[in-house]
Amino acid sequence: MNEVQRQARIQQVLSSLEAGLSRDQIAEVLGIDRKSLDQFMRRNHFPWDNIYERYVKKPQEQSFRRNPDRFQKSDRRARSIIDA
């Protein structure tokens, strides 16, 4: 699935929820089960919020390993622990 298809699927799910469809109904329309729908949305940074009963956008966080510039020079010990 390319980026355009992925974004279209996310928008389809979000708009279907706004239209009043349940997660089970949306999954059936997409030809998958609800667990797969939840996993797809979670992997695309939209975890399910039980309070609001909808998917919410979660900000992406970079790990220290992927972004070593987050450490300052005084954090050499921490850097060496992660690189180990």
Buried (B, 14 or more C-beta within 10 A) or exposed (E): EEEEEEEEBBEEBBEBBEEEBEBEBBBBEBEEEBEEBBEBBEEBBBBBEEEEEEBEEEEEEEEBEEEEEEBEEEBEEEBEEEEE
